[in-house]
Amino acid sequence: MSQATSPALEDARGANRGEEPFAPVPEQRAFITTLPATSRDERHAALVVGVSALVFVLALPFAKVQLEQVWAFIPAYQAALVVCDLVTAALLLGQVRFSRSRALLLLAAGYLFSASLAVIHALSFPGLFAPGGLIGGGAQSTAWLYMFWHGGFPLFVIGYAVLPNSRLEGGLLAPITALAALVAALGWLATAGEAVLPAIMQGSRYTPAMIFVVSSVWLASIAALSLVWSRRTRSVLDVWLMVVLAAWIFDIGLSAVFNGGRFDLGFYAGRIYGLLAASFVLIVLLLENGALHARLAADHERDRRSLARHSERLRILAAIDQAVIAEQTADAIAAAVIQPLRELLDVPRAIVNRFDLAAGEVEWVAAAGRRRIHVGPGVRYPLSFMGDLERLRRGEPQQIDVQALPRGTHAEALLASGVRWYMAVPMIAGGKLIGAISFGGEERDFSPEQLAIAREAAAQLAIATAQTRLLERVKAHAAELDARVRSRTAELEAVNRELESFSYSVSHDLRAPLRAIDGYARMLDEDYAGRLDAEAQRLIGVVRSSARRMGQLIDDLLAFSRLGRQEPARSRVDMTALAREVADELRGASSARIDLAALPGAYADAALLKQVWLNLIGNALKYSSKKPDARIEIGARHDAQEDVYWVRDNGAGFDMRYAGKLFGVFQRLHRAEEFEGTGVGLAIVQRILARHGGRVWAEARPGEGACFYFCLPRDAGHGG
């Protein structure tokens, strides 16, 4: 088996180690102003300069040959030159807006300066539009405008060369305004101020002063060319700007240095050089602009396809999430996404595999080819077909060469379906390897984007598989719990039926003997009272009293058992009124003093709460009945989450060591001879309060009285 060695796979491994998945791509330079010149650019430029130099050398001996005066040549040449310079300046200014380069702004200003001076130069040319020029001036105006024009442009290029990294701050209005002012000043100086300038023309011939002036202009062009040449890193613009400066030098040489005057061969050839010089950068800018638009169109199409793929990726992931929410099975989720995933990966085949680690086998969950889709188990093959299992456990994708697999039906089937290479991307959930997504075809290399898409889908499918398995276990556990609940409910219903049967038996069957005992004892007492001595009559009284006590015990026990099955019928209860009603009902002939404070209301079962007050107030009256100054206090307070009520007396009290027995059934802390009772009342109180979410407790001292507290939760719907 072949292990993954492709760069794409190494990128994927790096991503699994937490590294960046792909190496950063250098930013593409879109403009010739920043695009480094290649040797091809320099060869082309050198060829143009060489041809220009050859023509210059061939034309030099004939520069002073006088030719016919073709007046139409000047406006045609000047108009073409102005158009070239203006278009070049506009393209450069467009790039200035993005690059914010002050050097590039100076170069664009140089082309604007050249176009402006070319217009003024043509308008001032004597004999072209008017005998003395259209804008006036003198015999020297046109020549000086030419010198300003051809000497000024190289100065702008020098500024461009010495300010390569200077950034423009502010807008373009101020520099353009300054340039317009400079052009206006030079135009005024060459026309209205001609008198202050030395004479460099005598008719159509040059004066000796012309040699100094034109040499200075020529040297400025040579200096500009040298500065651009000396730049350490030259852009494409720099290379063609040097071609422009070379043509500019040839222009000045033929039309102002080596010729004799206007309308000779040097005059015409130099201006042709000037037009070519204006055209070089423009042509390169237009070509580059066209290439830029082509790149933008290609980038737009690539971005459109990338956006479509990204949208499809999100759609697949969203479909998996929605399927998980809808509680679909893992197999159904895989079947729904396998074909869109194969199309997104753009491969002949894609498969979602489930691992059976115990059996050492892989099972298809869903598979998609170009013509059909297979869903469901059935296809199984060795686990070794997925590559290195330990690397898969670490989250590393595996690249498999089908021809390196052991020969057999499975490998032959892959080859027959056109799969020569495939990737296995692990599906890991909760740190456990549960399967893999495999995809492949004829090609060996897989792109980083394909691996990223497969990893996303594998992660989501692993989560979906884990969640569906968990959901299945939860459902099974819920079904088991539901069965247990039904079983326990049936058992509880059976117990309740037995309790009801027992209650009926107690209520009817046990009462019959008691009624008989009490009835026969009463008959003995009434019919044979004269024959019985005092001891016999006392014993009959004990029998009848015990029968009545047994009947009361049965009533209390039945009442206690009913509380366990009775659901409280809650309503708004006025606790103050209820406690007063119970106190008045129980007081009877008692001389005890009862102090009742205002009590907060409750949301509870009024009948059951009345049982609470009956037991607590009744006990207070009973256990304080032997005190000559019996006092009972009923009050309440608000706590954080509950209301606490109490009944306090100054009666017999009890030892707190035995407080745990207070609320047990038939538990008593005093002898029946001292205080009557069955020992069920407080157990009933505790059960009623428990049914309401409350509790009861007591504090006491022997001979000093007792205080019974109970509380009800305020969040149950009651308040003060």
Secondary structure by P-SEA (a helix, b strand, c coil): ccccccaaaaaaaaaaacccccccccccccccccccccaaaaaaaaaaaaaaaaaaaaacccccccccccaaaaaaaaaaaaaaaaaaaaaaaaaaaacccaaaaaaaaaaaaaaaaaaaaaaacccccccccccccccaaaaaaaaaaaaaaaaaaaaaaacccccccccaaaaaaaaaaaaaaaaaaacccccccccccccccccaaaaaaaaaaaaaaaaaaaaaaacccccaaaaaaaaaaaaaaaaaaaccccccccccaaaaaaaaaaaaaacaaaaaaaaaaaaaaaaaaaaaaaaaaaaaaaaaaaaaaaaaaaaaaacccaaaaaaacaaaaaaaacccbbbbbbbcccccccccccccccccccccccbbbbccccccaaaaaabbbbbbccccccccaaaaaaaaacccbbbbbbbbccccccbbbbbccccccccaaaaaaaaaaaaaaaaaaaaaaaaaaaaaaaaaaaaaaaaaaaaaaaaaaaaaaaaaaaacaaaaaaaaaaaaaaaaaccccccccaaaaaaaaaaaaaaaaaaaaaaaaaaaaaaaaccccccccaaaaaaaaaaaaacccccbbbbbcbbbbbbccaaaaaaaaaaaaaaaaaaaccccbbbbbbcccccccbbbbbccccccccccccccccccccccccccccccccccaaaaaaaaaaaacccccccccccccbbbbbbbbccccccc
